[in-house]
Amino acid sequence: MGVYPLKKALAIAEEQELDLVEISPNAKPPVVKVMDYKKFLYEQKKRDKALKAKATKVVVKEIRFGPNTDDHDYEFKKKHGEKFLKEGAKLKAYVFFKGRSIVFKEQGEILLLRLAQDLEELGKVEQMPKLEGKRMTMFISPKKSK
């Protein structure tokens, strides 16, 4: 490897039946490399695919409550929430207000805060209960396991 004028570099590339690829166009003089460009692109694609496979995907599981959900149903849904958080998924708990049940929005907020308190050791509240239209939502993300 050495420093060659562009014509000499092109001749070397043709002689080896490879491509002359510009690495750094802004440098003075521009930096080029003799390589098999198709193979380079293939390797790059393979590396990108491997990195993408290693990336963790965030899964969001939902639990729906009504404003007047009774204790048994609450416990049942809380167990599902525990399972989701243990699996490493984010939890979106929401209270859906049908018709005139919007007058019970305080009950809905109490219900979600109770859930947050019960799941405190498994996850932390990412977003406090917030009313959006006819539903009040709250996000809980799993705590990192040691």
N, CA, C and O of each residue as an XYZ file, in Angstrom:
584
protein
N       0.843     -1.184      0.000
C       0.000      0.000      0.000
C       0.876      1.229      0.000
O       1.923      1.273      0.646
N       0.437      2.204     -0.720
C       1.202      3.432     -0.789
C       0.341      4.546     -1.334
O      -0.866      4.381     -1.511
N       0.958      5.676     -1.598
C       0.267      6.828     -2.147
C       0.560      6.861     -3.643
O       1.717      6.918     -4.057
N      -0.516      6.824     -4.461
C      -0.381      6.804     -5.920
C      -1.251      7.885     -6.524
O      -2.264      8.275     -5.942
N      -0.852      8.377     -7.709
C      -1.753      9.282     -8.427
C      -2.994      8.496     -8.881
O      -2.963      7.267     -8.951
N      -4.053      9.193     -9.179
C      -5.334      8.568     -9.512
C      -5.235      7.611    -10.699
O      -5.825      6.532    -10.666
N      -4.495      7.990    -11.751
C      -4.373      7.117    -12.933
C      -3.680      5.811    -12.575
O      -4.083      4.743    -13.036
N      -2.634      5.895    -11.750
C      -1.899      4.693    -11.333
C      -2.811      3.807    -10.478
O      -2.806      2.585    -10.626
N      -3.600      4.429     -9.576
C      -4.534      3.682     -8.723
C      -5.574      2.964     -9.578
O      -5.899      1.807     -9.311
N      -6.099      3.634    -10.600
C      -7.069      3.020    -11.510
C      -6.444      1.838    -12.246
O      -7.080      0.800    -12.430
N      -5.187      2.010    -12.664
C      -4.481      0.928    -13.369
C      -4.295     -0.281    -12.453
O      -4.463     -1.422    -12.883
N      -3.947     -0.029    -11.191
C      -3.763     -1.121    -10.222
C      -5.088     -1.859    -10.020
O      -5.115     -3.089     -9.974
N      -6.184     -1.106     -9.898
C      -7.501     -1.703     -9.697
C      -7.893     -2.569    -10.897
O      -8.402     -3.678    -10.729
N      -7.656     -2.059    -12.103
C      -7.994     -2.820    -13.309
C      -7.143     -4.081    -13.421
O      -7.620     -5.137    -13.836
N      -5.882     -3.949    -13.045
C      -4.957     -5.083    -13.105
C      -5.412     -6.217    -12.182
O      -5.316     -7.394    -12.532
N      -5.908     -5.844    -11.002
C      -6.373     -6.844    -10.030
C      -7.835     -7.244    -10.269
O      -8.375     -8.087     -9.552
N      -8.459     -6.648    -11.260
C      -9.877     -6.863    -11.580
C     -10.783     -6.580    -10.374
O     -11.708     -7.336    -10.076
N     -10.489     -5.480     -9.699
C     -11.276     -5.016     -8.553
C     -11.750     -3.593     -8.815
O     -11.451     -3.006     -9.856
N     -12.496     -3.045     -7.851
C     -13.032     -1.698     -7.984
C     -12.184     -0.708     -7.190
O     -11.563     -1.067     -6.189
N     -12.168      0.532     -7.647
C     -11.500      1.615     -6.932
C     -12.597      2.407     -6.228
O     -13.398      3.076     -6.881
N     -12.635      2.332     -4.892
C     -13.722      2.935     -4.114
C     -13.187      4.137     -3.343
O     -12.154      4.056     -2.678
N     -13.907      5.254     -3.442
C     -13.529      6.474     -2.746
C     -13.966      6.362     -1.281
O     -15.154      6.231     -0.990
N     -12.999      6.416     -0.368
C     -13.287      6.268      1.059
C     -13.565      7.624      1.686
O     -14.568      7.797      2.379
N     -12.684      8.583      1.447
C     -12.832      9.912      2.040
C     -12.665     10.971      0.948
O     -11.540     11.356      0.629
N     -13.771     11.445      0.376
C     -13.684     12.390     -0.740
C     -13.202     13.784     -0.340
O     -12.662     14.508     -1.177
N     -13.386     14.170      0.916
C     -13.042     15.530      1.344
C     -11.566     15.693      1.687
O     -11.090     16.820      1.824
N     -10.840     14.600      1.828
C      -9.420     14.675      2.176
C      -8.627     15.195      0.984
O      -9.052     15.061     -0.163
N      -7.476     15.787      1.265
C      -6.587     16.271      0.204
C      -5.299     15.476      0.289
O      -4.588     15.658      1.277
N      -4.930     14.628     -0.630
C      -5.712     14.159     -1.776
C      -6.796     13.185     -1.325
O      -6.695     12.635     -0.228
N      -7.861     12.948     -2.157
C      -8.937     12.021     -1.777
C      -8.386     10.615     -1.505
O      -7.479     10.143     -2.190
N      -8.957      9.963     -0.494
C      -8.510      8.621     -0.119
C      -9.365      7.599     -0.865
O     -10.594      7.638     -0.797
N      -8.705      6.682     -1.579
C      -9.408      5.624     -2.307
C      -8.839      4.272     -1.895
O      -7.738      4.188     -1.352
N      -9.605      3.215     -2.158
C      -9.180      1.871     -1.772
C      -9.550      0.898     -2.888
O     -10.615      1.011     -3.494
N      -8.672     -0.047     -3.148
C      -8.929     -1.069     -4.153
C      -9.628     -2.230     -3.433
O      -9.069     -2.824     -2.511
N     -10.852     -2.544     -3.863
C     -11.618     -3.625     -3.221
C     -12.694     -4.140     -4.160
O     -12.990     -3.523     -5.183
N     -13.278     -5.283     -3.799
C     -14.425     -5.820     -4.522
C     -15.662     -5.150     -3.918
O     -16.089     -5.505     -2.819
N     -16.231     -4.186     -4.636
C     -17.315     -3.371     -4.092
C     -18.568     -4.188     -3.784
O     -19.215     -3.966     -2.760
N     -18.912     -5.127     -4.657
C     -20.107     -5.970     -4.432
C     -19.950     -6.771     -3.137
O     -20.890     -6.890     -2.352
N     -18.743     -7.321     -2.925
C     -18.469     -8.101     -1.716
C     -18.547     -7.202     -0.484
O     -19.068     -7.602      0.557
N     -18.017     -5.972     -0.617
C     -18.058     -4.997      0.465
C     -19.507     -4.699      0.863
O     -19.841     -4.690      2.047
N     -20.375     -4.452     -0.149
C     -21.794     -4.174      0.123
C     -22.464     -5.355      0.789
O     -23.273     -5.183      1.700
N     -22.128     -6.572      0.333
C     -22.695     -7.790      0.906
C     -22.307     -7.910      2.389
O     -23.151     -8.186      3.242
N     -21.017     -7.697      2.679
C     -20.536     -7.780      4.071
C     -21.214     -6.714      4.936
O     -21.590     -6.975      6.078
N     -21.361     -5.520      4.379
C     -22.007     -4.425      5.106
C     -23.454     -4.788      5.447
O     -23.914     -4.554      6.564
N     -24.158     -5.357      4.484
C     -25.551     -5.768      4.675
C     -25.648     -6.836      5.768
O     -26.544     -6.805      6.612
N     -24.699     -7.784      5.730
C     -24.660     -8.853      6.721
C     -24.439     -8.288      8.132
O     -25.090     -8.712      9.088
N     -23.512     -7.327      8.248
C     -23.237     -6.691      9.545
C     -24.468     -5.964     10.057
O     -24.817     -6.079     11.232
N     -25.137     -5.206      9.169
C     -26.334     -4.461      9.562
C     -27.438     -5.403     10.032
O     -28.140     -5.119     11.002
N     -27.581     -6.525      9.332
C     -28.607     -7.499      9.696
C     -28.315     -8.110     11.062
O     -29.228     -8.313     11.862
N     -27.044     -8.402     11.331
C     -26.652     -8.969     12.626
C     -26.915     -7.976     13.754
O     -27.384     -8.363     14.824
N     -26.616     -6.699     13.520
C     -26.876     -5.672     14.526
C     -28.372     -5.523     14.786
O     -28.802     -5.353     15.927
N     -29.157     -5.588     13.712
C     -30.607     -5.449     13.835
C     -31.193     -6.617     14.623
O     -32.130     -6.437     15.400
N     -30.642     -7.814     14.422
C     -31.136     -8.996     15.131
C     -30.841     -8.898     16.624
O     -31.607     -9.404     17.444
N     -29.730     -8.247     16.978
C     -29.357     -8.116     18.397
C     -30.163     -7.037     19.109
O     -30.295     -7.065     20.332
N     -30.702     -6.088     18.350
C     -31.454     -4.986     18.946
C     -32.716     -5.526     19.626
O     -33.404     -6.394     19.088
N     -33.002     -5.001     20.805
C     -34.189     -5.466     21.526
C     -35.412     -4.701     21.048
O     -35.369     -3.489     20.834
N     -36.486     -5.426     20.891
C     -37.735     -4.805     20.470
C     -38.599     -4.577     21.703
O     -38.741     -5.462     22.547
N     -39.165     -3.397     21.798
C     -40.009     -3.065     22.941
C     -41.422     -3.578     22.668
O     -42.057     -3.203     21.683
N     -41.893     -4.434     23.555
C     -43.240     -4.984     23.426
C     -44.134     -4.256     24.422
O     -43.782     -4.124     25.594
N     -45.282     -3.785     23.962
C     -46.227     -3.103     24.846
C     -47.472     -3.972     24.969
O     -48.152     -4.245     23.980
N     -47.765     -4.403     26.199
C     -48.966     -5.189     26.468
C     -49.993     -4.268     27.124
O     -49.643     -3.372     27.893
N     -51.258     -4.504     26.807
C     -52.316     -3.643     27.340
C     -53.228     -4.406     28.294
O     -53.512     -5.589     28.103
N     -53.675     -3.700     29.320
C     -54.692     -4.223     30.236
C     -55.793     -3.175     30.311
O     -55.530     -1.998     30.554
N     -57.019     -3.616     30.100
C     -58.153     -2.686     30.079
C     -59.017     -2.893     31.324
O     -59.365     -4.018     31.684
N     -59.343     -1.796     31.957
C     -60.234     -1.815     33.114
C     -61.459     -0.967     32.805
O     -61.439     -0.113     31.919
N     -62.524     -1.221     33.553
C     -63.678     -0.328     33.551
C     -63.578      0.498     34.817
O     -62.846      0.118     35.731
N     -64.292      1.620     34.907
C     -64.179      2.452     36.118
C     -64.694      1.748     37.374
O     -64.281      2.085     38.484
N     -65.588      0.778     37.208
C     -66.147      0.068     38.368
C     -65.718     -1.397     38.401
O     -66.511     -2.271     38.752
N     -64.460     -1.665     38.034
C     -63.951     -3.035     38.038
C     -63.916     -3.538     39.471
O     -63.372     -2.877     40.355
N     -64.507     -4.729     39.702
C     -64.538     -5.255     41.078
C     -63.201     -5.915     41.432
O     -62.335     -6.076     40.573
N     -63.043     -6.293     42.702
C     -61.772     -6.794     43.231
C     -61.280     -8.053     42.537
O     -60.091     -8.170     42.240
N     -62.184     -9.003     42.273
C     -61.762    -10.261     41.662
C     -61.189    -10.023     40.272
O     -60.133    -10.554     39.929
N     -61.896     -9.215     39.466
C     -61.417     -8.898     38.116
C     -60.094     -8.131     38.175
O     -59.192     -8.352     37.367
N     -60.002     -7.223     39.155
C     -58.776     -6.447     39.326
C     -57.592     -7.371     39.617
O     -56.531     -7.235     39.008
N     -57.776     -8.305     40.545
C     -56.698     -9.240     40.908
C     -56.290    -10.084     39.707
O     -55.105    -10.329     39.478
N     -57.288    -10.527     38.942
C     -57.037    -11.348     37.756
C     -56.174    -10.571     36.751
O     -55.195    -11.099     36.222
N     -56.546     -9.327     36.499
C     -55.821     -8.496     35.540
C     -54.455     -8.082     36.081
O     -53.504     -7.916     35.317
N     -54.362     -7.916     37.398
C     -53.084     -7.570     38.015
C     -52.078     -8.708     37.811
O     -50.898     -8.461     37.561
N     -52.554     -9.967     37.918
C     -51.676    -11.126     37.698
C     -51.145    -11.135     36.275
O     -49.983    -11.469     36.042
N     -52.003    -10.764     35.312
C     -51.556    -10.656     33.920
C     -50.483     -9.571     33.799
O     -49.481     -9.755     33.108
N     -50.699     -8.454     34.470
C     -49.725     -7.360     34.455
C     -48.385     -7.791     35.014
O     -47.337     -7.444     34.470
N     -48.418     -8.554     36.109
C     -47.177     -9.068     36.711
C     -46.438     -9.952     35.716
O     -45.222     -9.849     35.559
N     -47.194    -10.829     35.041
C     -46.595    -11.740     34.060
C     -45.935    -10.952     32.924
O     -44.819    -11.268     32.510
N     -46.629     -9.929     32.426
C     -46.099     -9.128     31.324
C     -44.802     -8.428     31.730
O     -43.835     -8.413     30.968
N     -44.784     -7.847     32.934
C     -43.587     -7.135     33.400
C     -42.422     -8.093     33.625
O     -41.272     -7.743     33.360
N     -42.712     -9.307     34.115
C     -41.651    -10.302     34.319
C     -41.050    -10.740     32.986
O     -39.865    -11.062     32.911
N     -41.875    -10.750     31.928
C     -41.395    -11.109     30.590
C     -40.581     -9.977     29.967
O     -39.948    -10.172     28.929
N     -40.591     -8.796     30.590
C     -39.818     -7.658     30.080
C     -40.597     -6.748     29.155
O     -40.007     -5.903     28.482
N     -41.914     -6.902     29.105
C     -42.737     -6.048     28.241
C     -43.200     -4.819     29.022
O     -43.351     -4.866     30.243
N     -43.422     -3.716     28.298
C     -44.001     -2.532     28.929
C     -45.490     -2.798     29.116
O     -46.094     -3.568     28.369
N     -46.060     -2.163     30.102
C     -47.469     -2.369     30.393
C     -48.221     -1.059     30.201
O     -47.852     -0.023     30.754
N     -49.292     -1.129     29.400
C     -50.167      0.027     29.211
C     -51.492     -0.347     29.849
O     -52.263     -1.138     29.306
N     -51.739      0.236     31.010
C     -53.005     -0.030     31.700
C     -53.918      1.155     31.434
O     -53.513      2.311     31.561
N     -55.164      0.851     31.061
C     -56.080      1.962     30.837
C     -57.483      1.632     31.315
O     -57.919      0.481     31.325
N     -58.170      2.699     31.710
C     -59.565      2.603     32.120
C     -60.380      3.218     30.997
O     -60.154      4.363     30.605
N     -61.338      2.441     30.478
C     -62.175      2.917     29.380
C     -63.520      3.357     29.940
O     -64.211      2.578     30.597
N     -63.884      4.592     29.683
C     -65.149      5.136     30.171
C     -66.186      5.084     29.055
O     -66.053      5.755     28.032
N     -67.232      4.266     29.274
C     -68.305      4.155     28.283
C     -69.442      5.097     28.661
O     -69.796      5.213     29.834
N     -69.999      5.752     27.687
C     -71.186      6.591     27.911
C     -70.996      7.613     29.005
O     -70.085      8.439     28.954
N     -71.881      7.548     30.015
C     -71.841      8.546     31.088
C     -70.911      8.147     32.227
O     -70.817      8.860     33.227
N     -70.225      7.018     32.087
C     -69.340      6.559     33.170
C     -68.134      7.488     33.347
O     -67.327      7.281     34.253
N     -68.003      8.511     32.488
C     -66.913      9.480     32.600
C     -66.986     10.229     33.933
O     -65.989     10.794     34.382
N     -68.176     10.234     34.571
C     -68.311     10.894     35.876
C     -67.508     10.172     36.954
O     -67.281     10.724     38.031
N     -67.068      8.922     36.668
C     -66.285      8.143     37.641
C     -64.776      8.239     37.367
O     -64.022      7.320     37.686
N     -64.347      9.359     36.775
C     -62.920      9.426     36.412
C     -61.995      9.378     37.634
O     -60.861      8.913     37.524
N     -62.460      9.849     38.787
C     -61.641      9.755     40.004
C     -61.438      8.290     40.378
O     -60.345      7.894     40.783
N     -62.505      7.478     40.241
C     -62.405      6.044     40.537
C     -61.415      5.371     39.589
O     -60.643      4.504     40.000
N     -61.443      5.771     38.330
C     -60.516      5.221     37.348
C     -59.077      5.538     37.705
O     -58.199      4.681     37.604
N     -58.838      6.781     38.125
C     -57.479      7.183     38.502
C     -57.020      6.429     39.746
O     -55.869      6.001     39.822
N     -57.909      6.265     40.714
C     -57.585      5.507     41.936
C     -57.224      4.075     41.578
O     -56.272      3.511     42.118
N     -57.993      3.490     40.662
C     -57.745      2.110     40.220
C     -56.354      1.966     39.605
O     -55.627      1.025     39.922
N     -55.983      2.902     38.724
C     -54.666      2.840     38.071
C     -53.529      3.077     39.070
O     -52.490      2.421     38.992
N     -53.719      3.996     39.994
C     -52.685      4.249     41.006
C     -52.524      3.047     41.933
O     -51.418      2.742     42.379
N     -53.630      2.371     42.216
C     -53.573      1.150     43.029
C     -52.764      0.069     42.301
O     -51.961     -0.639     42.909
N     -52.992     -0.043     40.991
C     -52.237     -1.006     40.184
C     -50.747     -0.661     40.208
O     -49.905     -1.546     40.356
N     -50.427      0.611     40.064
C     -49.027      1.047     40.078
C     -48.369      0.695     41.404
O     -47.217      0.263     41.444
N     -49.113      0.884     42.484
C     -48.587      0.577     43.817
C     -48.386     -0.934     43.990
O     -47.395     -1.369     44.576
N     -49.340     -1.737     43.472
C     -49.243     -3.189     43.605
C     -48.102     -3.771     42.765
O     -47.515     -4.788     43.135
N     -47.792     -3.135     41.645
C     -46.731     -3.632     40.748
C     -45.410     -2.886     40.947
O     -44.517     -2.942     40.101
N     -45.303     -2.187     42.083
C     -44.140     -1.336     42.355
C     -42.808     -2.086     42.334
O     -41.808     -1.552     41.852
N     -42.783     -3.314     42.850
C     -41.518     -4.052     42.912
C     -41.109     -4.625     41.546
O     -39.943     -4.964     41.347
N     -42.051     -4.736     40.612
C     -41.744     -5.288     39.289
C     -41.473     -4.214     38.234
O     -40.696     -4.436     37.306
N     -42.105     -3.066     38.376
C     -41.948     -2.029     37.357
C     -42.107     -0.646     37.933
O     -42.634     -0.466     39.031
N     -41.640      0.339     37.169
C     -41.790      1.722     37.612
C     -42.732      2.459     36.660
O     -42.780      2.172     35.463
N     -43.466      3.395     37.208
C     -44.432      4.151     36.413
C     -43.678      5.084     35.475
O     -42.886      5.922     35.905
N     -43.942      4.919     34.191
C     -43.293      5.748     33.174
C     -44.136      6.989     32.911
O     -43.604      8.077     32.692
N     -45.450      6.818     32.934
C     -46.361      7.950     32.727
C     -47.517      7.802     33.701
O     -48.189      6.771     33.723
N     -47.747      8.820     34.496
C     -48.851      8.803     35.454
C     -50.187      8.788     34.688
O     -50.229      9.143     33.510
N     -51.281      8.375     35.364
C     -52.576      8.329     34.681
C     -52.934      9.669     34.043
O     -52.875     10.723     34.676
N     -53.309      9.588     32.758
C     -53.634     10.797     32.003
C     -54.905     10.536     31.205
O     -55.005      9.520     30.516
N     -55.871     11.438     31.289
C     -57.140     11.276     30.585
C     -56.991     11.767     29.152
O     -56.631     12.919     28.907
N     -57.279     10.861     28.200
C     -57.241     11.202     26.775
C     -58.573     10.773     26.175
O     -58.778      9.593     25.891
N     -59.451     11.700     25.989
C     -60.773     11.377     25.441
C     -61.562     10.536     26.423
O     -61.840     10.977     27.538
N     -61.931      9.304     26.009
C     -62.732      8.430     26.865
C     -61.898      7.406     27.624
O     -62.451      6.529     28.288
N     -60.572      7.507     27.534
C     -59.740      6.546     28.258
C     -58.650      7.250     29.059
O     -58.093      8.265     28.642
N     -58.370      6.679     30.211
C     -57.304      7.186     31.072
C     -56.185      6.154     31.028
O     -56.381      5.005     31.422
N     -55.008      6.564     30.548
C     -53.921      5.609     30.369
C     -52.766      5.874     31.318
O     -52.548      6.992     31.785
N     -52.019      4.774     31.589
C     -50.833      4.847     32.422
C     -49.850      3.806     31.892
O     -50.249      2.689     31.563
N     -48.576      4.161     31.808
C     -47.545      3.245     31.333
C     -46.651      2.814     32.492
O     -46.245      3.634     33.315
N     -46.353      1.526     32.543
C     -45.421      0.977     33.539
C     -44.358      0.213     32.771
O     -44.673     -0.665     31.967
N     -43.082      0.550     33.022
C     -41.997     -0.167     32.355
C     -41.341     -1.103     33.360
O     -41.267     -0.783     34.547
N     -40.861     -2.259     32.897
C     -40.261     -3.239     33.815
C     -38.956     -2.725     34.396
O     -38.202     -2.016     33.730
N     -38.697     -3.093     35.652
C     -37.408     -2.746     36.273
C     -36.385     -3.728     35.746
O     -36.707     -4.879     35.451
N     -35.155     -3.271     35.630
C     -34.082     -4.132     35.140
C     -33.813     -5.236     36.166
O     -33.619     -4.957     37.349
N     -33.801     -6.483     35.707
C     -33.530     -7.590     36.614
C     -32.029     -7.717     36.826
O     -31.243     -7.529     35.898
N     -31.639     -8.038     38.055
C     -30.211     -8.110     38.395
C     -29.643     -9.455     38.040
O     -28.456     -9.700     38.253
